[in-house]
Amino acid sequence: MSIVYDYFGGLYINLTNKCTNACEFCIRNFTDSLGDADSLVLKEDPTVEEVKAELERWDVSRYDEVVFCGYGEPTERLPELLDIARHIKAKYGKQIRLNTNGLADLIWGRPTAQDLKGVVDAVSISLNEADAQSYCDLCHPEFGLESYDAILKYIEDAKKYVPYVAVSVVTGAITSASVAACRAMAAELGVVFKLR
C-alpha cells in the first residue's frame, strides 16, 4: 500500500481511493500501481500524520512539485489535503499541484476553489468530454448530468484563486472531434489544454 510514490520523476500523494466517478478509462480498471508504488489500493485513508511521516522517508528536495493524485479523487478529503499542502510548503518549500475531477463543489455542497488560494499552485482538471451527456456516458459521475456544468464552474472559479489552471482529456478515450471541441473550450475558458 503506497501513500507517497514517484511517478515519472514526480512526487505524488495517494490520499484516498474514494471517487465520485467510475470513468471507463480509469487506471484502476487495469492495474493496482503506477510508478514505483507497490499498490495504490488503500485499506483505509491515511491520516494527515501518516502522510507527513511518509514524506519524511523521501528526499523531497529532489522534486519540483508535490502532486495530489492517487487512486481516488483528492478533494474527497479537502481539509486533509489543505493541511498536508500547507505543511509541504512550510517545511519543504515545494509547489503543490492538484489533479482533480473538478467535482469538489458537488462533493462538499459549496464553492471550494477559494480554499486553494495560497495553498495550491496548479490545478489540473479532468474535462474528458465536450458535453454533459457524453461526459456522463464516459465517466459515470454519481451526480449525473449536473456534473458537467459544475466542472465548468469550478474551472472558472479556480482561475480566480490558483496561478496555473489546466484542463485535460484522455487520448484514446474520446473521439478526435471531442478532443478538438475540448481544446476549443479550454481556449475559450482561458486555461491550458493537456492531452493525457
Secondary structure, DSSP 8 states (H G I E B T S, - for coil): --SEEEETTEEEE---S--S---TT-GGGT-S--TT-S----SS---HHHHHHHHHTS-GGG-SEEEE-SSS-GGGGHHHHHHHHHHHHHHH--EEEEEE-S-HHHHHTS--GGGGTTT-SEEEEE--SSSHHHHHHHH--TTTTHHHHHHHHHHHHHHHH-SEEEEEE-TTTS-HHHHHHHHHHHHHHT-EEEE-
